[in-house]
Amino acid sequence: MGGFVEAVLERVRKARAGLTAALATESPYEVAVAQGELEDALRLARMHDIDPGEGALEG
C-alpha cells in the first residue's frame, strides 16, 4: 500500500475517532466540525478509489 493511501486511511480513522469523541461531548458545534472532517476524508478516499473500510458514512 502506498504512502498516500495509508495517509488517507489514517485521516479517515482519525476523523471517525474525532466524531466519536465529539458525540460524547454532546456539543452540536463539535459534532458538526467532526462530521465535516469525516465527510472531507471520505470524499478524498472516494476521489482516489480508496476503500475507507467498514462503517464508512456517506458524506
PyMOL commands that set and color helices and strands:
alter all, ss='L'
color gray80, all
select helices_A, chain A and resi 3-25+28-47
alter helices_A, ss='H'
color red, helices_A
deselect
rebuild
show_as cartoon
